[in-house]
Amino acid sequence: MDVRTFWLAGRPATGETDLTVTNPHDGRAVGRYSVPTDAQVEEAVAAAHAVSREAAALPVHVRAEALAHVSRRLAARADEIAHLITAENGKPIFWARGEVNRAVSTFRFAAEEARRWSGQAQRLDTEPAAAGRLAYVSRVPKGPVLAITPFNFPLNLVAHKVAPAIAVGAPIIIKPAPATPLSSLVLGEILAETDLPAGMFSVLPVQNERAAALVDDPRLPVVSFTGSAPVGYSIADQVPRKHVTLELGGNAAAVVLADADLDWAAQRVALFSNYQAGQSCIAVQRVIVEQPVYDAFVERLLPAVAGLVTGDPADEKTQVGPLVSEAAAERVEQWVKEAVAGGARVLAGGTREGATVAPTVLADVPHDAKVACEEVFGPVMILQPAASIDEAYAMVNDSKYGLQAGVFTRSLDAAFRANRELEVGGVIIGDVPSYRADQMPYGGVKDSGIGREGVHSAMEDLTYEKVMVLTGLSL
């Protein structure tokens, strides 16, 4: 089996050791990759620091064309990359194809935003003392970015960090998840085909214990992290003077109000509680249903869950595959058992085979059970009746997380009320909380994170405003 190189300041490199990536479904080896040495990591950081001024001064057309090239090449290699995602992550090929298509769009959006990214003029002679003065306001990169990415979207969540950085002219060092580094290494291969300067990007597949030194390094003033809340907040605590963006977890709620289309709601909730084995920050976890339609909704939901195809992620028909590891599946299984021991009823699933957990529906779950108040990150949903819209919205907010929520309703008033009252970063009306468009602002409140992703929002996050005042002009 060939050993994949990593990317050191834009060029392929190998270290002194290599590691194997295995398929979560069947345990077979799907790839090997070389691991950077400490000296090579230092070289990558030094290169990013050294090129930062050149990167910030890159003409817009160079940045935009590099991003457009990546978008085109991802599209051309879409089938290959989708199968690679499935092999290393266990994500069903259906969802892997969707992830590649989203990454194609993410880089295309970034290319478009880079061309629109410009300063603005502001007349200052609104007061007599500022006669003849004009301000030019531009945005400047805060500096090289350290991007720490998770396993669940091994391509598109990397894209959401790389594309905005290149668009604004910020060098970036990518530390992919140890379980799923192969997709980001292919992305590095495509980035190396562009005219970006050496040092503009590195892809360093180091183990998690080596990330702390990168986080600490003063030459990387921006840290963009996607992952669990405990790790994210430990990073923020570790470097309080750095600019840290955190996209953390959730326990997303879908609210089904009495006026909802129950058939549509049941189908969407069933699918998006279990898509990618529930390993998404915005997978449906809590289902809050108004009491008058609770029984009718459950009657529709359970057959929809039973109809999902669970199995080999390489099979085009599979909708639910394995979790990223057997250890992850064992944790989910244990959380379900703890809930049942506390009085919860299993309406569907609740079983495990290797790394695969059957799509699971629970009712009567204790309020303090982990599957109710933590992020389960598995194919598990809990059903909760609500006496009224007041209670339903209060139940959504009764969580330490606040990423996104979905509200199934036909009422415009209920929709705007949800937008006003729900303590989340995004409210999806008429659909599950799992919807994300890659150009829109995305992020949460409370323990779901700090800052926003989405290409334009991330570009703003990676830069600061700089003002130049011109004096003595005839305006």
C-alpha positions in Angstrom: 0.0 0.0 0.0 1.4 3.4 -1.0 2.1 5.9 1.7 0.5 9.3 1.1 2.7 12.3 1.6 1.7 15.2 3.7 2.0 18.8 2.5 4.8 21.0 3.9 4.7 24.6 2.8 3.0 23.6 -0.4 5.2 20.7 -1.4 4.9 16.9 -0.7 7.0 15.6 2.2 7.4 12.5 4.2 8.4 12.0 7.8 10.1 9.2 9.7 6.9 7.2 10.5 3.6 6.4 8.9 0.2 5.3 10.1 -2.7 3.2 8.7 -6.3 4.4 8.2 -9.0 1.7 8.6 -12.5 1.5 7.4 -15.0 1.7 10.4 -17.4 -0.7 8.7 -15.1 -3.7 8.3 -11.8 -2.7 9.8 -9.8 -3.2 6.5 -6.8 -0.9 5.8 -7.8 1.8 3.3 -4.6 3.9 3.3 -1.3 4.9 4.9 0.0 8.3 5.4 3.3 9.8 6.5 3.5 11.7 9.8 5.5 14.9 10.1 8.4 15.2 12.5 8.7 18.0 15.0 11.3 19.6 12.8 8.9 19.5 9.8 6.1 21.0 11.8 8.4 23.8 12.8 9.4 24.3 9.2 5.7 24.6 8.2 4.9 27.2 10.9 8.0 29.2 10.0 7.0 29.2 6.3 3.5 30.3 7.1 4.8 33.2 9.2 7.4 34.2 6.6 4.9 34.3 3.7 2.1 36.1 5.6 2.9 39.6 4.1 3.2 38.2 0.6 0.0 36.3 1.0 -1.9 39.4 2.2 -0.6 41.3 -0.8 -1.6 38.6 -3.4 -3.7 40.1 -6.2 -7.3 39.2 -5.9 -7.2 37.4 -9.3 -4.5 35.1 -8.0 -6.5 34.1 -4.9 -9.8 33.8 -6.8 -8.3 31.7 -9.6 -6.6 29.3 -7.0 -10.0 28.8 -5.3 -11.8 28.3 -8.6 -9.2 25.8 -9.6 -9.7 23.8 -6.4 -13.5 23.9 -7.0 -13.1 22.6 -10.6 -10.6 19.8 -9.6 -12.8 18.6 -6.8 -15.7 18.4 -9.2 -13.5 16.5 -11.7 -12.4 14.0 -9.0 -15.7 13.8 -7.2 -16.3 10.1 -7.5 -12.8 9.2 -6.4 -12.9 11.5 -3.4 -16.4 10.4 -2.3 -15.2 6.8 -2.2 -12.2 7.9 -0.2 -14.5 9.7 2.4 -16.6 6.6 2.7 -13.5 4.4 3.1 -11.9 6.4 5.9 -15.0 7.8 7.6 -17.7 5.1 7.2 -20.1 7.7 5.8 -22.5 6.1 3.2 -21.5 6.9 -0.3 -24.8 8.8 -0.8 -23.8 11.3 1.9 -20.1 11.3 0.8 -21.1 12.4 -2.7 -23.1 15.2 -1.1 -20.2 16.3 0.9 -17.9 16.5 -2.1 -20.5 18.5 -4.0 -20.7 20.9 -1.0 -17.0 21.4 -1.0 -17.1 22.2 -4.7 -19.6 24.9 -3.9 -17.6 26.1 -0.9 -14.5 26.8 -2.9 -16.6 28.3 -5.7 -18.4 30.7 -3.3 -14.9 31.7 -1.9 -13.7 32.5 -5.4 -16.7 34.7 -6.0 -16.4 36.4 -2.6 -12.7 37.0 -3.1 -13.5 39.0 -6.3 -16.1 41.0 -4.4 -13.8 41.5 -1.3 -12.9 45.2 -1.4 -12.5 48.3 0.7 -14.9 51.2 0.9 -14.5 54.9 0.9 -16.1 57.1 3.6 -16.3 60.9 3.4 -15.3 62.5 6.6 -16.2 66.1 5.8 -19.5 65.7 7.5 -18.0 68.0 10.1 -16.1 71.2 9.4 -12.9 70.1 11.1 -12.6 67.2 8.6 -13.0 69.2 5.4 -10.9 67.5 2.6 -10.6 64.2 4.4 -11.6 60.8 3.1 -11.3 57.4 4.9 -10.5 54.3 3.0 -11.6 51.3 5.1 -10.1 47.9 4.2 -9.9 44.5 5.9 -6.5 42.9 6.6 -5.7 39.3 7.6 -5.1 38.8 11.3 -2.3 36.4 10.3 -1.6 32.8 9.7 -4.4 30.4 10.7 -4.2 27.1 12.5 -7.2 25.0 11.4 -8.1 22.0 13.6 -10.8 19.9 11.9 -13.0 17.0 12.9 -13.6 13.5 11.4 -17.3 13.8 10.5 -16.9 16.0 7.4 -13.3 15.3 6.5 -13.4 17.4 3.3 -16.1 20.1 3.6 -15.3 21.2 7.1 -11.6 21.5 6.0 -12.9 23.5 3.0 -14.7 25.9 5.3 -11.4 26.8 6.9 -9.1 26.7 3.9 -11.3 28.6 1.4 -12.0 31.7 3.4 -8.3 31.9 4.5 -7.1 31.8 0.9 -9.8 34.3 -0.1 -8.5 36.9 2.3 -4.8 36.1 1.8 -4.1 34.3 5.1 -1.7 31.4 5.2 -3.2 28.3 6.8 -1.9 25.2 8.5 -4.4 22.3 8.6 -4.4 19.7 11.3 -6.9 17.1 10.2 -8.6 14.5 12.5 -6.3 11.5 13.0 -9.1 9.1 12.0 -9.7 10.8 8.7 -6.7 12.6 7.2 -6.8 11.2 3.7 -9.4 13.6 2.3 -7.5 16.6 3.5 -4.3 15.2 2.0 -6.0 15.0 -1.4 -7.1 18.6 -0.9 -3.5 19.5 -0.3 -2.6 17.8 -3.6 -5.1 19.9 -5.5 -3.9 23.1 -3.7 -0.4 22.3 -4.8 -1.5 22.6 -8.4 -2.3 26.3 -8.0 0.0 29.4 -8.1 -0.2 30.1 -4.4 3.2 30.9 -2.9 5.2 28.4 -0.9 4.1 28.5 2.7 0.6 29.5 1.9 -0.7 26.1 3.1 0.4 23.0 4.9 -1.5 19.8 5.7 0.1 18.2 8.8 -1.6 15.0 9.9 -0.2 14.9 13.4 -1.8 13.2 16.4 -4.0 15.2 18.8 -1.4 15.4 21.6 0.9 17.4 19.3 -1.7 20.0 18.6 -1.1 21.9 21.9 2.2 23.2 20.7 0.7 24.5 17.5 -2.1 26.2 19.4 0.5 27.8 21.7 2.8 29.0 18.8 2.6 32.9 18.6 3.3 32.8 14.9 -0.2 31.4 14.4 -2.4 34.2 15.9 -5.7 32.7 14.7 -7.0 29.3 15.8 -10.2 27.9 14.0 -11.4 24.8 15.7 -14.4 22.5 15.0 -15.1 19.7 17.4 -16.3 19.0 21.0 -17.0 21.7 23.5 -14.6 20.5 26.2 -11.7 20.5 23.7 -12.7 23.8 22.1 -13.0 25.7 25.4 -9.7 24.3 26.6 -8.1 25.8 23.5 -9.7 29.2 24.2 -8.5 29.0 27.8 -5.0 28.0 26.6 -4.5 31.0 24.4 -6.8 33.8 25.7 -5.0 36.5 23.7 -5.3 34.8 20.4 -8.3 35.1 18.1 -10.1 31.8 18.5 -13.2 30.6 16.5 -15.0 27.6 17.9 -17.7 25.6 16.1 -18.7 23.1 18.7 -21.4 20.7 19.5 -25.2 20.7 19.9 -28.2 18.6 20.8 -30.4 19.9 18.1 -34.1 20.1 18.5 -36.8 19.7 15.9 -40.2 21.1 17.0 -43.3 19.7 15.4 -46.3 22.1 16.0 -49.9 21.1 15.7 -50.3 22.7 12.3 -47.3 20.9 10.7 -47.3 18.6 7.7 -46.8 15.4 9.8 -45.8 13.2 6.9 -43.1 15.5 5.8 -41.9 16.1 9.3 -41.7 12.4 10.1 -39.7 11.6 7.0 -37.2 14.5 7.5 -36.8 13.8 11.3 -36.2 10.1 10.6 -33.6 10.7 8.0 -31.7 13.5 9.6 -31.5 12.0 13.1 -29.7 9.1 11.5 -27.8 10.5 8.5 -24.1 9.9 8.8 -25.0 7.8 11.8 -26.0 10.9 13.6 -22.4 12.2 13.6 -23.3 15.8 12.8 -23.5 18.7 15.2 -27.0 19.5 13.8 -28.4 16.0 13.5 -31.8 15.8 15.0 -31.5 14.6 18.6 -34.5 16.0 20.5 -37.9 15.9 18.9 -40.5 18.1 20.6 -44.0 17.5 19.5 -47.2 19.5 20.4 -49.4 17.2 22.4 -52.5 17.2 20.1 -50.4 15.6 17.2 -48.0 13.6 19.3 -49.5 10.2 18.8 -50.2 10.8 15.1 -46.6 12.0 14.5 -45.1 8.9 16.3 -47.3 6.7 14.1 -45.6 8.2 11.1 -42.1 8.4 12.5 -41.5 4.8 13.5 -42.2 3.3 10.1 -40.0 6.0 8.5 -37.2 5.1 10.9 -37.7 1.4 10.2 -37.6 2.0 6.5 -34.0 3.4 6.6 -31.4 1.2 5.0 -28.6 0.4 7.4 -25.5 -1.5 6.2 -22.4 -1.3 4.1 -21.5 2.4 3.5 -20.1 1.5 0.1 -23.6 0.3 -1.0 -25.4 3.1 -3.0 -28.7 2.2 -1.2 -27.3 2.5 2.4 -28.6 5.5 4.3 -27.2 4.7 7.8 -23.6 3.4 8.2 -21.3 2.8 11.1 -19.9 5.3 13.5 -16.3 6.4 13.1 -15.1 3.6 15.5 -16.4 0.7 17.6 -15.4 2.7 20.7 -17.7 5.5 19.6 -20.6 3.0 19.0 -20.0 1.5 22.4 -20.3 4.9 24.0 -23.6 5.6 22.3 -24.9 2.1 23.3 -24.0 2.8 26.9 -25.8 6.1 26.9 -28.9 4.4 25.6 -28.7 1.8 28.3 -28.2 4.4 31.0 -31.4 6.2 29.7 -33.4 3.0 29.8 -32.1 2.2 33.3 -33.5 5.6 34.3 -37.0 4.8 32.9 -36.7 5.5 29.1 -38.6 3.3 26.7 -37.0 2.1 23.4 -39.5 2.5 20.5 -37.0 1.5 17.9 -33.4 0.3 17.7 -31.2 0.4 20.8 -28.9 -2.3 19.5 -25.3 -2.3 18.3 -23.3 -4.6 16.0 -19.6 -3.6 15.9 -19.4 0.1 15.0 -23.0 0.2 13.8 -25.8 1.4 16.1 -29.3 0.7 14.9 -31.4 3.9 14.4 -32.9 4.4 17.8 -36.0 6.2 19.1 -36.5 6.7 22.8 -39.5 8.1 24.8 -39.9 9.0 28.4 -36.2 9.9 28.7 -35.2 11.4 32.1 -34.3 15.0 31.8 -30.8 14.5 33.1 -30.0 11.5 30.9 -26.9 12.0 28.7 -29.0 11.4 25.5 -31.2 14.3 26.6 -28.7 16.9 27.8 -25.4 16.1 26.0 -24.5 15.7 22.4 -25.0 12.0 21.6 -23.3 12.1 18.2 -25.0 8.9 17.2 -28.2 7.7 15.5 -30.4 8.3 18.6 -33.4 10.6 19.0 -35.6 11.3 22.0 -39.3 12.1 21.8 -40.7 14.8 24.1 -44.4 16.0 24.1 -45.1 19.6 24.7 -48.5 21.0 26.0 -48.2 24.2 23.9 -46.0 26.3 21.7 -44.8 28.1 24.8 -43.6 24.9 26.4 -42.1 23.6 23.1 -39.9 26.7 22.7 -39.0 26.7 26.4 -37.9 23.1 26.0 -35.6 24.0 23.0 -33.9 26.6 25.2 -33.6 24.3 28.1 -30.1 23.2 26.9 -26.6 24.3 27.4 -26.2 24.1 23.6 -27.6 26.5 21.0 -26.5 25.6 17.5 -29.6 25.3 15.3 -33.2 24.3 15.7 -35.9 23.3 13.3 -39.6 24.2 13.5 -42.2 22.4 11.5 -45.2 24.8 11.2 -47.3 26.6 8.6 -47.7 29.6 10.8 -45.7 32.7 9.9 -46.3 34.1 13.4 -44.9 30.9 14.9 -41.9 31.1 12.6 -41.0 34.7 13.5 -41.7 33.9 17.2 -39.2 31.0 16.9 -36.6 33.3 15.4 -37.2 35.8 18.2 -37.2 33.4 21.1 -35.1 30.4 20.4 -31.5 30.7 21.8 -29.7 29.2 18.8 -27.5 30.4 16.0 -29.9 29.3 13.3 -33.7 28.6 13.0 -34.8 26.4 10.1 -38.6 26.8 9.5 -40.4 23.9 7.8 -37.5 21.5 8.1 -35.0 19.9 10.4 -32.2 21.8 12.1 -29.7 19.8 10.0 -30.0 22.1 7.0 -26.9 24.1 6.2 -26.2 26.2 3.1 -22.5 26.7 2.8 -22.7 30.4 2.0 -24.8 31.3 5.0 -23.6 32.3 8.5 -23.2 29.1 10.6 -22.5 28.9 14.3 -24.0 28.8 17.7 -24.5 30.4 21.1 -24.0 29.1 24.6 -21.8 26.0 24.6 -22.1 25.6 20.8 -19.3 28.0 20.1 -17.9 31.4 19.3 -17.9 33.1 15.9 -19.5 32.1 12.6 -18.5 30.1 9.6 -20.0 30.4 6.1 -17.6 31.8 3.5 -18.2 35.5 3.8 -18.7 35.4 7.6 -15.4 33.5 8.0 -13.6 36.0 5.8 -14.7 38.8 8.1 -13.7 36.7 11.1 -10.2 36.2 9.8 -9.6 39.9 9.2 -9.7 43.2 11.0 -10.7 46.6 9.7 -7.9 49.1 8.8 -8.5 52.7 8.1 -6.4 55.0 6.0 -7.3 58.7 6.1 -6.5 60.9 3.0 -6.0 64.6 3.7 -6.2 67.7 1.7 -8.6 66.4 -1.0 -11.1 68.4 -3.1 -14.2 66.3 -2.5 
